[in-house]
């Protein structure tokens, strides 16, 4: 479900724009970056902030 929400947000962006996504848990941290890459987007970074990870994605 987390990637579905992320995908909907990415679709609203123009190519090259940046989206920061806050993720909690191991499963979303594995799945969201992988699925974004599979769709052609670029993962610019993943930053840990305690139990939350911030994933920065550039829209393809």
C-alpha angles and dihedrals in degrees: 000000000000093000092048089059091044091050092051091052092048091052090060092056127086118242110281095023120127130239125191115204126193112216132187123195137022099273097057090043090057098038106041098055091042093049092046091052090047088057091052100259123134123241103217096183150329118223124190117220105176109290092348126079122202112213116195114207128186113208115239 
